[in-house]
């Protein structure tokens, strides 16, 4: 099941279904029917505005975003789908926070739902550092379909890999 590298944490039944869809060539059709559009957020400025809008809607009290960008060097399998960083430092008598989010550049081609899922995941890390119950509750608060979108994003990554290697 090495070909299903993005689904390693999922139950075997889901991996088998995904493998059957992938091997039969039906996965792309399934994803295209379910997610027919590509999002319009194509540059770092638009990504900053998009993420900051979600941050303002759900995490108003969190420190502001310092940097947001797409990164073509981000390895999707090893470093997940996006990255967040948080740094605090003292400047005089004030505590300054630096929040940044990096999204893998291949998600410029993704449906809007997948980008939202990644952004929600990274924003949730600003409040909850670990992948625990509170973290996933916050993700589901910001995006009720979070778990389904995460699975479908991973299926999309499998399908893209198969297309590249075909």
Secondary structure, DSSP 8 states (H G I E B T S, - for coil): -GGGGGGTTS-HHHHHHHHHHHHHT-HHHHHHHH-----S--SHHHHHHHHHHHHHHH-TTS--EEEEEEETT--TTTS-SEEEEEEEEEETTEEEEEEEEEEEGGGGGS-HHHHHHHHHHHHHHHH--SSSHHHHHHHHHH-TTHHHHHHHHHHHHHHHHHHHH-
